[in-house]
Amino acid sequence: MSASSSQTTTPLDAAAVKADFPLLQREVNGSPIVYLDSGATSQKPRQVLKVIDAYYHEINANVHRGAYHIAELATSAMEQARAKVQRFIAAPSSSEIIFTKNATEAINLVAHSWGRANLSEGDVVLITGLEHHANIVPWHQLAAERGVEVRWIPLTDDGRLDLHDLDSLLEGVRLVALSSASKVLGTLTPVRELADAAHAVGALCLVDASQSVPHLPTNVTEWDCDFVAFTGHKMCGPTGIGVLWGRSELLEAMPPFMGGGEMILDVTMEGFTPNELPWKFEAGTPPIAQIIGLGAAVDYLDSIGMDSVRAHEMALTDYALRTLADRHGDDLLVHGPSAVADRGGVLSMCYRDIHPHDLSQVLDQRGVCVRAGHHCAKPLMRLLGVGATTRASLYVYNDESDIDALSEALTEAGDFFAHQPA
């Protein structure tokens, strides 16, 4: 179990949590800010900002290279953060925690290192219709470069994975790459089932967990997958820091992703010897402050308890789905599963015939921050039959008043566009 998932679930006090986030105290266009775009990036609590500031003020030095006092303190703080991440996702060893700049880089690391070393013409990578471009484009690149086939798991009408033909889909597959939660539909996917199915045919399983690690307890050992990628900025941490977890035996066998300082044990005029894990995949000066900030974000989420985070978001998502349906009826379509237990707090909406970009701009006039666009998931948009959606995504600092503000702003937007000339 992860450190947080073993805690007793206690009700989350969203008002107290919101007070930890300085940006949420401001106004936008004369209205209190209602931040509903945590699927793109979360806000940062003062506990995380304080730790980042303290690094620069007190121990700013490079890591693993200096023997002087503040360099040793910086190295210790960074490696403590690695251990915190390990415990947070229940990984077997901190040496399996690779720091990258984001989840996109983590997935590309697997594609370029493991993929180029192991995939050849005719091999199949199986992905799903829910994927972010970061878990699509690297496999298309290998398809163009190596003749690898990219195959897709289809979706049901309510946005779940359609696994009826999974056995045939798995023929010739060497890697199954899937999101644990959709950033568009909120769909939670059966990771363990797909990992087991992949292993049964001798394939590996990579999980893009960017939309689940911040929102519910994560245990990579229970998932029994082979690689997990996620990012820090969606889980109360800073931008510029992501994580790749991989099984040590796989990481040991993979060639380095980038060459340079820190990822070597020795360099001669004839060649080089790579460093041991995890530094084998961490070439150059790492994002030290961001890594330490990620460790503080893990501490913050642990202090709340990930079971409490999940319970809060389920209750709030349920309130949102009921409230929006009651107040807006057929004018509003929310894509994705209707059962709260099967989804995260992501609400991708189509409202009347108003273009999502126009809708988001009007909502902004009331201080309501939502995302409009294709959400880096154009294949999914085409499956939904839309060019874009308006997405509200929930997190620990949101409460029912934010949902009410969203609903009221939607009504005002509808009235505004109803009176515009055709």
RANOR-V671864 format. One record per pair of residues at least 24 apart in sequence whose C-alpha atoms are under 7 Angstrom apart, sorted by the first residue. I is the first residue (numbers start at 1). J is the second residue. D is the distance in whole Angstrom. If there is no record, write none. Layout:
i->(I | I)
j->(J | J)
d->(D | D)
This chain:
i->(1 | 1 | 2 | 2 | 2 | 2 | 2 | 2 | 2 | 3 | 3 | 4 | 4 | 4 | 4 | 4 | 5 | 5 | 5 | 5 | 7 | 9 | 9 | 10 | 11 | 12 | 12 | 14 | 14 | 14 | 14 | 15 | 17 | 17 | 18 | 20 | 20 | 21 | 21 | 22 | 28 | 29 | 29 | 29 | 31 | 31 | 32 | 33 | 33 | 34 | 34 | 34 | 34 | 35 | 35 | 36 | 36 | 36 | 36 | 36 | 37 | 37 | 37 | 37 | 37 | 38 | 38 | 38 | 38 | 39 | 39 | 39 | 39 | 40 | 41 | 41 | 42 | 42 | 42 | 42 | 43 | 44 | 44 | 45 | 48 | 48 | 48 | 48 | 51 | 51 | 52 | 52 | 52 | 55 | 77 | 78 | 78 | 78 | 81 | 81 | 81 | 81 | 84 | 84 | 85 | 85 | 89 | 89 | 89 | 90 | 90 | 90 | 91 | 91 | 95 | 95 | 96 | 96 | 96 | 96 | 96 | 96 | 97 | 97 | 97 | 97 | 98 | 98 | 98 | 98 | 98 | 99 | 99 | 99 | 99 | 99 | 100 | 100 | 100 | 100 | 101 | 101 | 101 | 102 | 102 | 102 | 102 | 102 | 103 | 103 | 103 | 103 | 103 | 103 | 104 | 106 | 106 | 106 | 107 | 107 | 108 | 109 | 111 | 111 | 112 | 113 | 113 | 113 | 113 | 114 | 120 | 120 | 120 | 121 | 121 | 121 | 122 | 122 | 122 | 123 | 123 | 123 | 123 | 123 | 124 | 124 | 124 | 124 | 124 | 124 | 124 | 124 | 125 | 125 | 125 | 125 | 125 | 125 | 125 | 126 | 126 | 126 | 126 | 126 | 126 | 126 | 127 | 127 | 127 | 127 | 127 | 127 | 128 | 128 | 128 | 128 | 129 | 129 | 129 | 129 | 129 | 130 | 130 | 131 | 131 | 131 | 132 | 132 | 133 | 133 | 158 | 158 | 159 | 159 | 159 | 159 | 160 | 160 | 173 | 174 | 174 | 174 | 175 | 175 | 175 | 176 | 176 | 176 | 177 | 177 | 177 | 178 | 178 | 178 | 179 | 179 | 179 | 180 | 180 | 180 | 180 | 181 | 181 | 181 | 182 | 183 | 183 | 184 | 184 | 184 | 185 | 185 | 185 | 185 | 185 | 186 | 186 | 186 | 186 | 186 | 187 | 187 | 187 | 187 | 187 | 188 | 188 | 188 | 191 | 192 | 192 | 195 | 195 | 215 | 215 | 215 | 216 | 216 | 216 | 216 | 217 | 217 | 232 | 235 | 236 | 237 | 237 | 237 | 238 | 238 | 238 | 240 | 241 | 241 | 241 | 256 | 256 | 257 | 258 | 259 | 260 | 309 | 313 | 313 | 314 | 316 | 316 | 317 | 320 | 324 | 345 | 345 | 346 | 346 | 346 | 346 | 347 | 347 | 347 | 348 | 348 | 348 | 348 | 349 | 349 | 349 | 350 | 350 | 356 | 356 | 356 | 359 | 360 | 362 | 363 | 363 | 363 | 366 | 368)
j->(90 | 219 | 87 | 88 | 89 | 90 | 217 | 218 | 219 | 87 | 88 | 88 | 217 | 302 | 305 | 306 | 217 | 305 | 306 | 307 | 305 | 307 | 308 | 308 | 308 | 308 | 312 | 396 | 397 | 398 | 399 | 397 | 396 | 397 | 397 | 45 | 46 | 45 | 46 | 46 | 367 | 365 | 366 | 367 | 366 | 367 | 367 | 367 | 368 | 367 | 368 | 369 | 402 | 368 | 369 | 369 | 370 | 392 | 393 | 394 | 369 | 370 | 371 | 392 | 393 | 234 | 393 | 394 | 395 | 183 | 211 | 234 | 393 | 234 | 233 | 234 | 233 | 234 | 235 | 236 | 236 | 236 | 237 | 236 | 237 | 293 | 296 | 297 | 293 | 296 | 289 | 292 | 293 | 289 | 292 | 288 | 291 | 292 | 291 | 292 | 294 | 295 | 295 | 298 | 295 | 298 | 218 | 219 | 220 | 219 | 220 | 221 | 220 | 221 | 277 | 278 | 245 | 246 | 247 | 248 | 277 | 278 | 243 | 244 | 245 | 278 | 243 | 244 | 245 | 278 | 281 | 241 | 242 | 243 | 244 | 282 | 241 | 242 | 243 | 244 | 240 | 241 | 242 | 231 | 240 | 241 | 242 | 243 | 210 | 229 | 230 | 231 | 242 | 243 | 134 | 229 | 243 | 244 | 135 | 229 | 138 | 257 | 138 | 139 | 257 | 254 | 255 | 256 | 257 | 254 | 146 | 147 | 148 | 146 | 147 | 148 | 147 | 148 | 149 | 148 | 149 | 172 | 173 | 174 | 148 | 149 | 150 | 151 | 172 | 173 | 174 | 175 | 149 | 150 | 151 | 173 | 174 | 175 | 176 | 150 | 151 | 152 | 173 | 175 | 176 | 177 | 151 | 152 | 153 | 176 | 177 | 178 | 152 | 153 | 154 | 178 | 153 | 154 | 155 | 379 | 380 | 182 | 380 | 178 | 179 | 377 | 376 | 377 | 376 | 377 | 336 | 337 | 185 | 187 | 336 | 337 | 187 | 337 | 203 | 202 | 203 | 204 | 203 | 204 | 205 | 204 | 205 | 206 | 205 | 206 | 207 | 206 | 207 | 208 | 207 | 208 | 209 | 207 | 208 | 209 | 212 | 209 | 211 | 212 | 211 | 211 | 346 | 346 | 348 | 375 | 335 | 336 | 346 | 347 | 348 | 336 | 343 | 344 | 345 | 346 | 336 | 337 | 342 | 343 | 344 | 342 | 343 | 344 | 223 | 223 | 224 | 224 | 225 | 306 | 309 | 310 | 306 | 307 | 309 | 310 | 306 | 307 | 294 | 297 | 297 | 293 | 294 | 297 | 290 | 293 | 294 | 290 | 287 | 290 | 291 | 280 | 281 | 281 | 283 | 283 | 284 | 396 | 345 | 395 | 340 | 399 | 400 | 345 | 403 | 407 | 393 | 394 | 391 | 392 | 393 | 394 | 391 | 392 | 393 | 389 | 390 | 391 | 392 | 389 | 390 | 391 | 389 | 390 | 388 | 389 | 390 | 413 | 390 | 413 | 409 | 410 | 413 | 409 | 406)
d->(6 | 6 | 6 | 5 | 6 | 5 | 7 | 7 | 6 | 6 | 6 | 7 | 7 | 5 | 5 | 5 | 5 | 7 | 6 | 6 | 6 | 6 | 5 | 6 | 6 | 6 | 6 | 6 | 5 | 6 | 6 | 7 | 7 | 6 | 5 | 5 | 6 | 4 | 6 | 7 | 5 | 6 | 7 | 6 | 6 | 5 | 6 | 5 | 6 | 6 | 5 | 6 | 6 | 6 | 5 | 5 | 5 | 5 | 5 | 6 | 6 | 5 | 6 | 6 | 5 | 7 | 5 | 6 | 6 | 6 | 7 | 7 | 5 | 7 | 6 | 5 | 6 | 5 | 6 | 6 | 6 | 5 | 6 | 7 | 7 | 6 | 5 | 6 | 6 | 7 | 6 | 7 | 5 | 6 | 6 | 6 | 6 | 5 | 7 | 6 | 7 | 4 | 6 | 7 | 7 | 7 | 5 | 5 | 6 | 5 | 6 | 7 | 6 | 6 | 5 | 5 | 6 | 6 | 7 | 6 | 7 | 6 | 7 | 6 | 5 | 6 | 6 | 5 | 6 | 6 | 7 | 7 | 6 | 5 | 6 | 7 | 6 | 5 | 6 | 7 | 5 | 4 | 5 | 5 | 6 | 5 | 4 | 7 | 7 | 5 | 5 | 5 | 5 | 6 | 5 | 6 | 6 | 5 | 7 | 6 | 6 | 6 | 6 | 7 | 7 | 6 | 6 | 7 | 6 | 6 | 6 | 7 | 6 | 5 | 4 | 5 | 6 | 5 | 6 | 5 | 6 | 6 | 6 | 6 | 6 | 5 | 6 | 7 | 6 | 4 | 6 | 7 | 6 | 5 | 6 | 6 | 6 | 5 | 6 | 6 | 5 | 6 | 6 | 6 | 5 | 6 | 6 | 5 | 6 | 6 | 5 | 6 | 5 | 5 | 6 | 6 | 6 | 6 | 6 | 7 | 6 | 6 | 6 | 7 | 6 | 6 | 6 | 5 | 5 | 6 | 5 | 5 | 7 | 7 | 5 | 6 | 6 | 7 | 6 | 7 | 4 | 6 | 5 | 5 | 6 | 6 | 5 | 6 | 6 | 5 | 6 | 6 | 5 | 6 | 6 | 4 | 6 | 6 | 6 | 5 | 6 | 7 | 5 | 6 | 7 | 6 | 7 | 7 | 6 | 7 | 6 | 5 | 6 | 7 | 6 | 7 | 5 | 5 | 6 | 5 | 7 | 6 | 6 | 4 | 7 | 6 | 5 | 7 | 6 | 5 | 6 | 6 | 5 | 7 | 6 | 6 | 5 | 6 | 7 | 5 | 5 | 6 | 6 | 7 | 5 | 6 | 5 | 5 | 6 | 6 | 7 | 7 | 7 | 6 | 6 | 6 | 6 | 6 | 6 | 6 | 6 | 6 | 6 | 7 | 6 | 7 | 7 | 5 | 6 | 6 | 6 | 5 | 7 | 6 | 4 | 6 | 5 | 5 | 6 | 6 | 6 | 4 | 6 | 6 | 5 | 6 | 6 | 6 | 6 | 6 | 5 | 7 | 7 | 6 | 6 | 7 | 7 | 7 | 6)
